Amino acid sequence: MPPAFSAEERARITGLLVANGRRLFTTQGLRKTSLEDLVAGTGIAKSTFYVFFDSKEALYLELMLAQMAEVKHRVIDQALLGGPDARAGLRRFLHATIEELTTNPLYGRLMTHPEEMEAVTRRLDPDRVASAPENPVTALAAFLARHGEDFVDADPAVITGVLQTVLLAPMHRDRLADPDLYPKILDLLIDIVATGLTERSPRPRPS
């Protein structure tokens, strides 16, 4: 019989498990993180972990979804939708997303280790991630569909792929001939891509 917890105890332990998961999944990944690692310092046994989450993948998914909501607010709501037109929005989106990748450890992990996200969604519910309204990828696709007239005549999936290619730049900055030039290279790359993808004259979006 699993132990009973008060609402206060459940909230406290859940918070500890989430904090442990965020730290461990970020530093050592899903596969190398054990239940013993996750319950350390929480005061519960490994078997009791299942009172709070169905599996470590379920905990990982909750962290992913929480990150999606936070990241979407910054890179979509504030950045992509914060520019006066599609071109300015793309510039802001690329800069904001790269900032997330370099300062947000878990989000950076999800970008550099997509196999972990795939492992989680395969075991759980792929549609829960793909159809999540707070998923930045879903929000970006919706933006491209709504403002297709502002972009070059290309498959939206190709445009998304171009943007994703720019987002890989931070992973390869040390391979540049002169890494000290990385900030200027990145600024110019983003400007060229945003301008090239919106070759039609930018026009203000209706409010």
For each residue, the residues with C-beta under 8 A, 3 or more apart:
1:
2: 47 48 50 51
3: 44 48 51
4:
5: 9 10 13 51
6: 9 10
7: 10 11
8: 11 12
9: 5 6 12 13
10: 5 6 7 13 14 52
11: 7 8 14 15
12: 8 9 15 16
13: 5 9 10 16 17 42 43 44 52
14: 10 11 17 18 52
15: 11 12 18 19
16: 12 13 19 20 41 42
17: 13 14 20 21 38 39 42 49 52 53 59
18: 14 15 21 22 59 62 63
19: 15 16 22 23
20: 16 17 23 24 37 38 39 40 41 42
21: 17 18 24 25 33 38 56 59 60 63
22: 18 19 25 26 63 106
23: 19 20 26 27
24: 20 21 27 28 33 37 38
25: 21 22 28 29 30 33 60 63 106 109 116
26: 22 23 105 106 109
27: 23 24 105
28: 24 25 32 33
29: 25 32 33 109 113 116
30: 25 33 56 57 60 116 119 120
31: 116 119
32: 28 29
33: 21 24 25 28 29 30 37 38 56
34: 37 38
35: 38 39 46 49 56
36: 39 40 46
37: 20 24 33 34 40
38: 17 20 21 24 33 34 35 42 49 56 59
39: 17 20 35 36 42 44 45 46 48 49
40: 20 36 37
41: 16 20
42: 13 16 17 20 38 39
43: 13
44: 3 13 39 48 49 51
45: 39 48 49
46: 35 36 39 49
47: 2 50
48: 2 3 39 44 45 51 52
49: 17 35 38 39 44 45 46 52 53 56
50: 2 47 53 54 55
51: 2 3 5 44 48
52: 10 13 14 17 48 49
53: 17 49 50 56 58 59 62
54: 50 58
55: 50 58 59 123
56: 21 30 33 35 38 49 53 59 60
57: 30 60 61 119 120 123 124
58: 53 54 55 61 62 124
59: 17 18 21 38 53 55 56 62 63
60: 21 25 30 56 57 63 64 116 120
61: 57 58 64 65 120 121 124 128 129
62: 18 53 58 59 65 66
63: 18 21 22 25 59 60 66 67 106
64: 60 61 67 68 110 117 120 129
65: 61 62 68 69 128 129 132 134
66: 62 63 69 70
67: 63 64 70 71 104 106 107 110
68: 64 65 71 72 129 132 134 135 136
69: 65 66 72 73 134
70: 66 67 73 74
71: 67 68 74 75 100 104 107 136
72: 68 69 75 76 77 134 135 136 139
73: 69 70 76 77 78
74: 70 71 77 78 79 96 100
75: 71 72 78 79 80 93 96 97 100 136
76: 72 73 79 80 81 93 136 139 140 143
77: 72 73 74 80 81 82
78: 73 74 75 81 82 96
79: 74 75 76 82 83 89 92 93 95 96 97
80: 75 76 77 83 89 90 92 93 96 139 140 143
81: 76 77 78 89 143
82: 77 78 79 89 92
83: 79 80 86 87 88 89 90 91 92
84: 88 202 204 205
85: 88 89 150 198 202 203 204 205
86: 83 89 90 147 150 151 198 202 205
87: 83 90 91 150 194 195 197 198 202
88: 83 84 85 91 92 194 202
89: 79 80 81 82 83 85 86 92 93 143
90: 80 83 86 87 93 94 163 193 194 197 198
91: 83 87 88 94 95 190 191 194
92: 79 80 82 83 88 89 95 96
93: 75 76 79 80 89 90 96 97 140 163
94: 90 91 97 98 163 166 167 190 193 194
95: 79 91 92 98 99 190
96: 74 75 78 79 80 92 93 99 100
97: 75 79 93 94 100 101 136 167
98: 94 95 101 102 166 167 169 170 186
99: 95 96 102 103
100: 71 74 75 96 97 103 104 107 108
101: 97 98 104 107 108 111 167 170
102: 98 99 108 170
103: 99 100
104: 67 71 100 101 107 108
105: 26 27 108 109
106: 22 25 26 63 67 109 110
107: 67 71 100 101 104 110 111
108: 100 101 102 104 105 111 112
109: 25 26 29 105 106 112 113 116
110: 64 67 106 107 113 114 116 117
111: 101 107 108 114 167
112: 108 109 171
113: 29 109 110 116 117
114: 110 111 117 118
115: 118 119
116: 25 29 30 31 60 109 110 113 119 120
117: 64 110 113 114 120 121 129
118: 114 115 121 122
119: 30 31 57 115 116 122 123
120: 30 57 60 61 64 116 117 123 124 129
121: 61 117 118 124 125 126 128 129 130
122: 118 119 126
123: 55 57 119 120
124: 57 58 61 120 121 128
125: 121 128 129
126: 121 122 129 130
127: 130 131
128: 61 65 121 124 125 131 132
129: 61 64 65 68 117 120 121 125 126 132 135
130: 121 126 127 135 138
131: 127 128 135 138
132: 65 68 128 129 135 138
133: 138 139
134: 65 68 69 72 139
135: 68 72 129 130 131 132 138 139
136: 68 71 72 75 76 97 139 140
137: 140 141 160
138: 130 131 132 133 135 141 142
139: 72 76 80 133 134 135 136 142 143
140: 76 80 93 136 137 143 144 160 163
141: 137 138 144 145 156 160
142: 138 139 145 146
143: 76 80 81 89 139 140 146 147
144: 140 141 147 148 151 156 159 160
145: 141 142 148 156
146: 142 143
147: 86 143 144 150 151 205
148: 144 145 151 156
149: 200
150: 85 86 87 147 198 200 202 203
151: 86 144 147 148 154 159 197 198 200
152: 159 196 197 198 199 200
153:
154: 151 158 159
155: 158 159
156: 141 144 145 148 159 160
157: 160 161
158: 154 155 161 162
159: 144 151 152 154 155 156 162 163 197
160: 137 140 141 144 156 157 163 164
161: 157 158 164 165
162: 158 159 165 166 193 197
163: 90 93 94 140 159 160 166 167 193 197
164: 160 161 167 168
165: 161 162 168
166: 94 98 162 163 169 189 190 193
167: 94 97 98 101 111 163 164 170
168: 164 165 171 172
169: 98 166 172 173 185 186 189
170: 98 101 102 167 173
171: 112 168
172: 168 169 175 176
173: 169 170 176 179 182
174: 179
175: 172
176: 172 173 179 181 182 185
177:
178: 181
179: 173 174 176 182
180:
181: 176 178 184 185
182: 173 176 179 185 186
183: 186 187
184: 181 187 188
185: 169 176 181 182 188 189
186: 98 169 182 183 189 190
187: 183 184 190 191
188: 184 185 191 192
189: 166 169 185 186 192 193
190: 91 94 95 166 186 187 193 194
191: 91 187 188 194 195
192: 188 189 195 196
193: 90 94 162 163 166 189 190 196 197
194: 87 88 90 91 94 190 191 197 198
195: 87 191 192 198 199
196: 152 192 193 199
197: 87 90 151 152 159 162 163 193 194
198: 85 86 87 90 150 151 152 194 195 202
199: 152 195 196
200: 149 150 151 152
201:
202: 84 85 86 87 88 150 198
203: 85 150
204: 84 85
205: 84 85 86 147
206:
207:
